[in-house]
Amino acid sequence: MSHPTPAPGTQHQPPAQERNTQARQAHQVTLIGAAIDLVVGVAKMITGFIVGSAALVADGIHSFSDILTDLFVIAATHFGRQEPDKNHPYGHGRIETLATLWLGSVLIFVAGAIAWSSITRLVAGAAVPAPGPWAFAIAVVALLAKEWIFRYTLRVARRINSRLLEANAWHSRSDALSTVVVLVGLVAAQFGVGWMDGVAAVVVGLMVGQVGGRLLWESSQELIDTALPLAQRERMQEIAERVPHVNGVHDLRTRKLGSDVILDLHIVVPPRVTVSEAHEIGNEVSRQLRDTFTELADVTFHIDPEDDAGELEHSLRPGLPLRSDVVKLLDDTWHGLPVWHARVAMDLHYLDNQVDVSLYLDALPDGQSLNDVASELRHAARNLEWLGRLRVWLGPGKG
């Protein structure tokens, strides 16, 4: 029996107001980054063309690619942070995943274009003049600006738990690192080693491509529902098993959904507790896990009365009789016994691939003890293979 927890609308997703705030923060930092990319990109391109630096032009192209991805990040965070709806009950987190895939693809395309252009220029042996102080000044200012926007974006990304925004931050860092390489090429060209400018541009292309490849790999892992790292899963199991009356946890499964985490697990509880008590034990497990792992957006637990880890899925086995069938089979077997008709309640426990039966009586038949009626019932039901333990209680029972 599976129990999604908690009740709909209470803890499954962050409140709409919080999601809107997170989206606004993501949009703000991304727009600031886009403005910086525009200014820096224009400055790099103009200066690169004037001084004839392929590396500086390549770096400018990289900055302009940042503007395109910034706009895409804004759209993705807007739609990806929307509340779940009828057609998307788990939310829209995969939109951020798809956007990250797209971002990685764009970076690889840009990297290939930069590298190809620079290699062609190197092979052709094109002369590279000394860049001069303006080129150095532009490169240094661009480096400082991109490093600042990287740190700012990364801080916001971690605060709102946005993997896409974090990826965009590292995109900015790749631009800053590529500017360092460009500076090396500019210094070399200034001292007459012009071919170093082309080599620097190729290195920039490789760095951009490496970032793009990493984003593609990480996003593809999310799309195929790769589990969280082992250390996190072990920590989740440890927390769940510390909850009182939890006898064990197995089949713990995790997957990412954008910036959210989805968790399924089986919780082993004492076999004869009531359904409501078992469910509350599961709720406490869910609460403890959510307190530690704030990125948990949905927790679904399955209550097990016994540890069946590694066994065949129960729904694939031949089924035991349900209550209506049990009553009919027992009535066919015990219809001639007064104690059967004197029952006021009956509990069933499905354990060890059998059905344990507990009968509750208001009073015993004349002249019989509890042991007498129990022995009589057991003897009459000796051919019912599915019948496990049989107990007879004097009292109203639990219904």
C-alpha positions in Angstrom: 0.0 0.0 0.0 1.6 3.3 -1.1 1.1 6.5 0.7 2.1 9.8 -1.0 3.0 12.3 1.7 2.1 14.8 2.9 -1.4 15.8 1.9 -1.7 17.7 -1.4 -1.0 21.4 -1.1 0.9 21.2 2.2 4.6 20.3 1.5 4.9 18.7 -1.9 6.2 21.9 -3.5 7.5 25.3 -2.2 4.6 27.8 -1.9 3.8 29.8 -5.1 5.0 33.0 -3.5 8.4 31.5 -2.8 8.7 30.2 -6.3 7.8 33.6 -7.7 10.4 35.2 -5.5 13.0 32.7 -6.7 12.1 33.3 -10.3 12.5 37.1 -9.8 15.9 36.7 -8.2 17.0 34.5 -11.1 15.7 37.0 -13.7 17.4 39.9 -11.9 20.9 38.3 -11.8 20.6 37.0 -15.3 19.5 40.4 -16.7 22.5 42.1 -15.0 24.7 39.4 -16.5 23.2 40.0 -19.9 23.9 43.7 -19.7 27.5 43.1 -18.7 27.9 40.5 -21.5 26.6 43.1 -24.1 29.0 45.8 -23.0 32.0 43.5 -22.7 31.2 41.6 -26.0 30.9 44.8 -28.0 34.2 46.2 -26.5 36.0 42.9 -27.2 34.8 42.6 -30.8 35.6 46.3 -31.7 39.0 46.2 -30.1 39.8 42.8 -31.6 39.0 43.9 -35.1 40.9 47.1 -34.7 44.1 45.5 -33.4 43.7 42.3 -35.5 43.5 39.9 -32.5 41.7 36.6 -33.4 41.7 35.6 -29.7 40.0 38.8 -28.6 37.4 38.5 -31.4 36.8 34.9 -30.4 36.4 36.0 -26.8 33.9 38.6 -27.9 31.8 36.0 -29.7 31.8 33.9 -26.5 30.4 36.9 -24.6 27.7 37.4 -27.2 26.8 33.7 -26.8 26.3 34.4 -23.1 23.6 37.0 -24.0 21.6 34.4 -25.9 21.9 31.9 -23.1 21.0 34.5 -20.6 17.7 35.2 -22.4 17.0 31.4 -22.5 17.8 31.1 -18.8 15.2 33.8 -18.0 12.5 32.0 -20.0 13.4 28.6 -18.6 13.4 29.7 -15.0 10.1 31.5 -15.5 8.3 28.4 -16.9 10.3 25.8 -14.9 9.4 27.4 -11.6 5.6 27.3 -12.2 3.4 25.3 -9.9 2.4 21.8 -10.7 -0.8 21.5 -12.7 -3.2 18.7 -13.9 -0.9 17.7 -16.8 2.3 18.2 -14.9 1.7 16.9 -11.4 5.4 16.8 -10.5 5.9 20.4 -11.6 7.9 21.8 -14.6 11.4 21.2 -13.4 12.3 19.3 -16.6 12.1 22.6 -18.5 15.2 23.8 -16.7 16.9 20.4 -17.6 16.1 20.8 -21.3 17.3 24.4 -21.2 20.6 23.2 -19.7 20.9 20.7 -22.5 20.3 23.5 -25.0 22.9 25.7 -23.2 25.5 22.9 -23.4 24.8 22.4 -27.2 25.2 26.1 -27.9 28.5 26.2 -26.1 29.8 23.2 -28.1 28.7 24.9 -31.3 30.4 28.1 -30.4 33.5 26.3 -29.3 33.8 24.5 -32.7 33.4 27.7 -34.6 36.1 29.5 -32.6 38.5 26.6 -32.9 38.0 26.1 -36.6 38.4 29.8 -37.4 41.6 30.0 -35.4 43.1 26.8 -36.8 42.4 28.1 -40.3 44.1 31.4 -39.5 47.1 29.6 -38.0 47.5 27.3 -41.0 47.3 30.3 -43.3 50.0 32.0 -41.4 48.2 35.3 -41.1 50.2 38.1 -39.5 49.2 39.3 -36.1 50.2 42.9 -35.2 51.1 44.0 -31.7 47.7 44.6 -29.9 48.7 47.6 -27.9 47.6 48.9 -24.5 43.8 49.2 -25.3 43.6 45.5 -26.0 45.1 44.7 -22.6 42.9 47.2 -20.8 39.7 45.8 -22.4 40.8 42.2 -21.6 41.5 43.1 -17.9 38.2 45.0 -17.5 36.3 42.1 -19.1 38.0 39.6 -16.8 37.1 41.5 -13.7 33.5 42.0 -14.8 32.9 38.3 -15.8 34.5 37.1 -12.5 32.2 39.3 -10.5 29.0 38.2 -12.4 30.1 34.6 -11.9 30.3 35.0 -8.2 27.1 36.9 -8.0 25.2 34.4 -10.1 26.6 31.4 -8.3 25.5 32.9 -4.9 22.0 33.4 -6.1 21.8 30.0 -7.8 22.7 28.2 -4.6 20.3 30.3 -2.5 17.4 29.4 -4.8 18.7 25.9 -5.6 18.7 26.4 -9.4 21.0 24.0 -11.3 20.4 25.9 -14.5 21.4 29.2 -13.0 24.5 27.6 -11.5 25.3 26.3 -15.0 24.9 29.8 -16.3 27.3 31.0 -13.6 29.9 28.6 -14.7 29.3 29.7 -18.3 30.3 33.2 -17.1 33.4 31.7 -15.3 34.4 30.0 -18.6 34.3 33.4 -20.3 36.5 34.8 -17.5 39.0 32.0 -17.8 39.1 32.3 -21.6 39.9 36.0 -21.2 42.9 35.0 -19.1 44.1 32.8 -22.0 43.4 35.7 -24.4 45.6 38.0 -22.2 48.4 35.5 -22.5 48.0 35.5 -26.3 48.0 39.3 -26.3 51.2 39.6 -24.3 52.9 37.1 -26.6 51.7 39.0 -29.7 53.0 42.3 -28.2 56.4 40.8 -28.0 56.3 39.5 -31.6 55.1 35.9 -31.0 51.9 36.4 -33.1 51.0 32.8 -33.6 50.3 32.6 -29.8 47.2 34.7 -30.4 45.8 31.9 -32.6 46.8 29.2 -30.2 45.1 31.2 -27.4 41.9 31.4 -29.5 42.0 27.6 -30.0 42.4 27.1 -26.2 39.4 29.3 -25.6 37.4 27.2 -28.0 38.4 24.0 -26.1 37.6 25.5 -22.8 34.1 26.6 -24.0 33.5 23.1 -25.5 34.5 21.4 -22.2 31.9 23.4 -20.3 29.3 22.6 -22.9 30.1 18.9 -22.8 29.8 18.8 -19.0 26.4 20.5 -19.1 25.2 18.0 -21.7 26.4 15.1 -19.6 24.9 16.2 -16.4 21.6 17.1 -17.9 21.4 13.8 -19.8 22.0 12.0 -16.5 19.0 13.8 -15.1 16.8 13.0 -18.0 17.4 9.2 -17.6 16.5 9.6 -13.8 20.0 8.9 -12.5 20.0 8.6 -8.7 21.6 11.0 -6.3 25.2 10.3 -5.2 25.6 7.2 -3.0 26.6 9.3 0.0 23.4 11.2 -0.1 21.3 8.1 -0.4 23.0 6.4 2.5 22.4 9.6 4.6 18.7 9.4 3.7 18.5 5.8 4.7 20.3 6.5 8.0 17.9 9.3 8.8 14.8 7.2 8.0 16.0 4.2 10.0 16.5 6.5 13.1 12.8 7.2 13.3 11.2 5.3 16.2 9.4 2.1 15.3 11.0 1.9 11.8 12.4 -1.7 11.6 14.2 -1.1 8.3 14.2 0.8 5.0 14.8 -0.7 1.5 14.2 0.1 -2.1 15.1 3.7 -1.6 15.1 5.4 -5.0 15.9 9.0 -5.9 15.8 11.1 -9.0 16.2 14.8 -10.0 13.5 16.9 -11.4 15.1 20.2 -12.3 16.3 21.7 -9.0 13.9 19.3 -7.0 14.5 15.8 -5.8 11.9 13.0 -5.9 12.2 10.2 -3.3 10.5 6.8 -3.1 11.2 4.3 -0.3 9.8 1.2 1.5 9.5 1.5 5.3 9.3 -1.7 7.4 7.1 -1.2 10.5 6.0 -3.6 13.3 3.7 -6.1 11.6 0.6 -5.7 13.8 0.3 -1.9 14.1 -2.8 -0.2 12.7 -2.9 1.3 9.3 -3.1 4.8 10.8 -0.2 4.2 13.1 2.0 2.8 10.3 1.0 5.8 8.1 2.0 8.3 10.8 5.4 6.5 11.2 5.8 7.1 7.5 4.8 10.7 7.8 7.5 11.2 10.5 10.1 9.6 8.2 9.1 12.1 5.5 9.3 15.0 7.9 12.8 14.1 9.2 14.0 13.7 5.6 12.6 17.0 4.5 14.1 18.8 7.4 17.6 17.6 6.3 17.2 17.6 2.5 15.3 20.8 1.7 15.4 20.1 -2.0 13.0 17.2 -1.5 9.8 18.1 -3.4 7.9 14.8 -3.2 8.3 11.8 -0.9 6.3 8.6 -1.5 6.6 5.8 1.0 5.4 2.2 0.9 4.6 0.6 4.3 5.8 -3.0 4.7 4.9 -5.2 7.7 7.9 -7.4 7.0 11.3 -6.9 5.3 10.8 -8.1 1.7 13.9 -6.5 0.3 15.1 -8.3 -2.9 12.0 -10.5 -3.1 9.7 -10.8 -6.0 7.3 -7.9 -6.3 4.2 -8.8 -4.3 1.8 -7.8 -7.1 3.5 -10.4 -9.3 2.8 -13.3 -6.9 -0.5 -15.3 -6.6 -2.7 -13.2 -4.4 -4.0 -14.2 -1.0 -7.8 -13.9 -0.4 -9.1 -10.5 0.6 -11.5 -9.9 3.5 -14.7 -10.6 1.5 -13.2 -13.9 0.3 -11.8 -14.7 3.7 -15.2 -14.2 5.3 -16.9 -16.5 2.7 -14.3 -19.2 3.1 -14.4 -19.1 6.8 -18.1 -19.1 6.8 -18.1 -22.2 4.7 -15.7 -23.8 7.1 -17.1 -22.6 10.5 -20.8 -22.0 9.8 -21.8 -24.8 12.2 -19.8 -23.5 15.1 -21.5 -21.1 17.5 -18.4 -19.1 18.2 -18.2 -18.0 14.6 -21.6 -16.5 14.7 -20.9 -14.9 18.1 -18.0 -12.8 16.8 -18.2 -9.0 17.0 -15.0 -8.1 15.0 -12.3 -9.8 13.0 -8.7 -8.6 12.2 -6.6 -9.9 9.4 -2.8 -9.7 9.1 -1.1 -10.7 5.9 2.3 -12.0 7.0 4.7 -14.7 5.7 2.5 -15.3 2.7 -0.4 -16.3 5.0 -3.4 -14.7 6.6 -3.4 -14.4 10.4 -7.0 -14.2 11.8 -8.0 -12.7 15.1 -11.6 -13.1 16.3 -13.2 -10.9 19.0 -16.1 -12.1 21.1 -18.3 -10.3 23.6 -19.0 -13.5 25.4 -18.0 -17.2 25.2 -20.5 -19.9 24.3 -21.9 -21.7 27.3 -19.5 -24.2 28.8 -16.5 -23.3 26.6 -13.2 -21.5 27.4 -11.0 -19.5 25.0 -8.7 -22.5 24.5 -11.7 -24.7 23.8 -13.1 -22.4 21.0 -9.7 -21.8 19.6 -8.9 -25.5 19.3 -12.3 -26.1 17.8 -11.8 -23.4 15.1 -8.2 -24.6 14.3 -9.3 -28.2 13.9 -12.2 -27.2 11.5 -9.9 -25.0 9.4 -7.0 -27.4 9.2 -7.3 -27.7 5.4 -7.1 -23.9 4.7 -3.5 -23.6 3.5 -3.6 -19.8 3.4 -4.7 -19.6 7.1 -1.8 -18.6 9.4 -2.0 -17.9 13.1 -5.5 -18.0 14.7 -6.3 -16.0 17.8 -9.5 -15.6 19.8 -10.0 -12.6 22.1 -12.7 -11.8 24.6 -13.6 -8.1 24.1 -15.0 -5.7 21.5 -11.8 -5.7 19.3 -10.9 -3.0 16.9 -13.5 -3.5 14.2 
